[in-house]
Amino acid sequence: MNIAEYVYYAGYRLSQKRGLRKQRQLPHKTISVGNLTLGGTGKTPLVIALAEEAKKLGYSPCILTRGYKGKAKTPIFVSKGNGPLIDYRQSGDEPYLMAQRLKGVEIIKGARRYEAGLMSERANLFIIDDGFQHWRLKRDIDVVLVDSVSGFGNGRLFPMGPLREPITELKRASVIVLTKSASNEKASKDDLYRLDNTDSLRNIKITDQIYKASHRAAYLITPHGEKLPPTMLSGKDVYAFCGIAHPQSFLNSLKAHGADVIKLRTFRDHYDYKASDIKSIIDEARSLAAEAVITTEKDLIKLRDANIKNLFALGIDFIIDEEFYKKILIDIAHYSGPHCQDHFLVDLRYSPLRGYLVC
């Protein structure tokens, strides 16, 4: 560990100590979705999928998110279940995307997730977006995502590597998900060990609940919200651009649907496009005679008024074994479920006969 890593680690430990000392608990069950590395493991698609599955089982989920790069400084509703209530500049791009995708789900932005959670009007389950390092809030389940392609990188802490905290902190995870996998079968510890070039994980106790997951291109969407099948990309000359952490996965998805990607232009993650960027994209796409201009849903949020001809975003679904949702959402209800909305002292339980949670 060099001096830069040591300074970062000292700050991390101080933050951890202070947070744990002041840790608080929300009134209903809390699931955190997070990671050990900086960006790009697929947290947003999983949070969306988890909220959708929770709704099917009878939960009323509320997503609590820091809203990276969102300008709102105090806790604020991004959605009460019927679409975005504020501009993406206030919420951040990922909470705004969640608000677009999810109906009937509260989404609240706030750096202090406990205070944000208390604003909820109907939740009986909290999902914490990017919560693994949010020490101030107690949670019942920690779902930790690991990129099955890049793993833990060089195994070093920021700024010398991609790690937010040491690999050994994976011992805190209740469930581990290996994202961007080729299949969705149940994974093993050996699958995880192969991603650790430091061999640190072999020396600690980690959960047996390890799953593989993939991201599937589900649709194309226009700036006006019209959805089309991704198969329309087949054989098309495509100009692609994105501002995400790992653009290779975006490129792979386009190629998997038969697109001939004549150029991929990349910007930094969460990039806010300027007028000059938009003009450059339009000019390049025209000069290359592109038949379609494709970006990500997260990027499209910032480009609705850009007037880019033949612009579409590629919509992504999170695919994982159903056992993952059963383990998290049904088991938590069996043993100490969230309180019924109108009867605070009564817990929900899973009814196999009905297929959802009942009081």
N, C-alpha and C positions, 0 to 999 in steps of 0.2 A: 504494500500500500504506500503510494507516494504522498507527498505533502498535500496535493490537491484533493486526493481521495480522503486523506485523513481529516482535512478540514470539513469536507462534505459529511463524512461519517460522524464527526463530532456534533455537527448541527442536527443530523438525523437522530442521534441518540438523545440529544437535549429535547428535541421536539417530541420524541416518543415518551420520554420521562414525564414531561409536562402534560402531554395529552392523556396518558394513562392515569395520572394523579387526579385529573379533572373529568374523568370519563363519566358519561351520562347514558341513560337508557330510555329509548322511546317507549310509548305505551303498548306497542304491538311488535310482533316478530319482525326481525330485521335481517335481510340478506345483503351482504356486500359482494359486489363484482369488481375485481381489481387485478393488478398484476405486479410483478417485481421489476419490470423494465419500463423504459420511457416510451410510451405510445405504441400504437400499431398492432395490438394483439387481437383486436376485434371485440372490445368491450361493448360498444354501442349496439351492434347486431344482437349480442347475447342479452343485453338488458331489455331490448325490445321484445325478443322472443320469450324471455322469462316472464315479462309482464303479460304478454298475450296468453301464455299457458296458465298463469295464475288466475287470470280472468275466467278462463274456461272451467277452472275448478271451484269457482265461487268466491275467490278473493276479490277485494277491492284494493288493488295495489297503488302505491304512490312512489314515484321515482324521485329521489333526492340527489341532486347533482351540483357539483361546484360550478359547472358552466365555464370551462376554460376559455379565456379571452372575452367572455361576456362582460359588458360594462356595468351592469347593475351591481351595486355594492351591497345592498341589503337583500334579505330573502324575498323572493318574488315568484308568483305563479307564472310558469311558462305556459302551462295548459291546465284546465280543469276537466279535460276529457273531450273537448270539442275543437281541438286545433289550437295553434299558437295564439297567445294573447298579447305577446310583445314581439318586437323586432329581433331578428337574429343577432344584431349588434349588442343588444341588451342581454340576451340569453346565452350567447355562444352558439356555434353552428350545430354541435351535436345535440344539445337539449332541444333546439328548434326542430331538428330532424325527427327526434323522438315524438315531439308534439304533433308533427305532421302524420307520422305513421300510426300512432296509437290513439284509439278512441276509447273513452271511458276510463282513462288513466290520468291521475293527477301527476304533474311534473313541476317540481319546485326547485328553483336555482337558489343556492346559498352556500357560501364557504363554510358556514357553521351549520352542518347538517341537522343537528339536534333542534336548533331554533327553527330551521326550515320545516322539519317534520311536524312540529307543533302547530304549524299553519294548516295542516291537512284538514279537510272538512269531512272526509268519509273513509279514510284508509283503514284497513285492518291488516295490512302487510306493507312494510317499507323495503324498497330495493335501493341500495346505495350505489350509485355509479362512481367508479374509481374510488372505492372506499378502503382498500387494503391498508393504506398508510394513514387513514383518518382516525387517529388514536382516541380522539375525544368522544367517539360514539361507540357504545357497546353493540355488538351484533351477535346473532345466533348462528349464522353460517357465513363463512368466508369462502367464496368461489374465486379461485385464482387462475387466470389465463396465462398460458405459456405458448408462444409462437413456435409451432413445430418445425418451421423452416429456419429461423434465425436463433431459436433457443434463447440462451442467456448471453449471446455474443461472446466477447472475450472473457466474461466472468468477472469483470472489474466494475467498481462503483463509478458513478458519474463524478467528474467529467472525463475520466479515462476510459469509461465503458458505458454500457446502457443501463446498468443496474441502479435502481432507486435505493435498494437495501441489499444486504448480503444474501446470497443464494440460500443459505441455511435457514433464513426466515420463512422459507416455504413450509417449515414444520407447523406454522400457524394455520395453514390452509385446511378447511374442512373438505373441500372438493377441488380437484385440479382438472382443468380442461386444456387439452393440447389442440390449439386452433390451427386452421389452414392445413389440416391433415388430408390425406388421400382417401380415407375411409372414416366411418362414424362408429366403428366397433369399440367395445370396451378396451381401454388401454391398460398397460401394466407399468410397474415401477421401472422396468428395463427400458421402456419407451422414453421415460423421463430421464433416466440416467444417461442415455445416449446424447441428450441435448446439453449435458453438463460437462464441459471440458476441464473442470477443476476437480471433478470427483467428490465434491463436497457433500452431495446429497446421499451418498452411500453411507455416510457416517452419522446420519440423523434419522429420527423416526418421522416418516411422512404418511399421509393418509393412503388407504387402499382405494379410495374413491377417485379414480383417474379415468377420464373419458377423452375420446378423440372427437373432433368436430370439424366441419368444413363450411365454407361460405359458397353459396350457390347463387349465380346470377338468375334472378327471378323474373325481371321485367326491365323494359326501357320506359322512361317517363319523360314527357315533354315539360318545358317550363310552365305550361298551363295545367299540368296534372294528368294528362291523358297517358294511359299505360298501353304499351305494346309488347309483344313477345320478343325476347332477346334473339330468337332465331332469325329475325329480319336483318341481323348483322352479317349473316352468312354471305360470303363473297363480296362484301362491300369494302371499298377503300375508306378507311377510317382515320381521322385525325383525332387523337386522344390527348387529354390533359387532365391533371389532377393536383391537388394540394393535400396529400395524405402522407403518413409516415413511411409506408412501404408500398410504393407504386407498382412493384413487380406483380403483386397479387391482382391488382386491377388489370394490368396488361395480360396476365395469364387468363383471366376471366373472359376478356374480349376475344383472345385467340381461341379459347375453348368453344366459342360460338361461331367460329369460322370467319371472324373479321380479319381483314388484311390491314394491319395497323401500319400506316405509312409514316406516322410520326407519333411519338409519345413525348409530350412536354410536361416536365414536372416542376412544381412549386413546393415551398416548404409547407409542412402540416398546418392546417387552419389558416391558410393564406387568404387575405382579403384582397380581391382583385381590383386593380386600378383601371381607369379608362384606357391607359396606354397598353396594359396587358390584354384587354379585350380587343382593342384594335389590332394588336399584333397577332392574336389568335385568329381573328377573322381573315387577316391578310395572308397568313401562312396556310390556313385551310383552303382558301381560294386558290393560292398559287400551286398547291399540291393537288388540286382538283378533287378534294375529299368529297365523298358522297354523304358522309355523316360526320358530325363532331360529337364525340362522346366524353363525358366527364363522370364524376361520382355524384351521388345524391347530396352528399355534404357540400360539395362545391356548387351544385346547381342552386342551392339556397341563396347564394350571393350573386347569381347571374340571371335572375328572372327577367330583368329589364335590359339585358345586355344586347338583345336583338342579334344573336348569333344564328345564322341560317343553319337549319337541319341539326339543331342542338338537342341532345338527349342525355339523360343520366342513366347509368346502369344501377338498378336496384338489387340489393344483396339480401338474401335470407340466410339465417343461421341454422345449420343442420346438425343435429346431435341425437343420439339414442334417446328414446322416450324414457328410459330408465333414469336418466339424469334428472328430468323434471319430477319423476315419481320420488326419487331420493330426496330432493330438496323440498318440494311443495306438499307432498302427501305425508312423508315421514314427520315433517315439522308440525303438521296438524295433528297427527296421531298422538304425539307425545306431549305437546304443550302448544296447541294451536292458537292463532290470533283470536282475540275476543270478538264475539258477534257484535255487529255494528250497533244494534239497538239494546243489547243486553251485555253490559260491560263485564260482568262476572261470569259469563258463560263462554266456553271455548268452542270453536269450530272443530268438527271432526270429519274425516273423510268417509263417505258412504259408498261402498263398492256397488251397492244396488243402484243408487242414483248416478254415480259417477262424478259427484262433486261434493263440496264441503257443505255440511249442514250444522245447525245449532244443536 
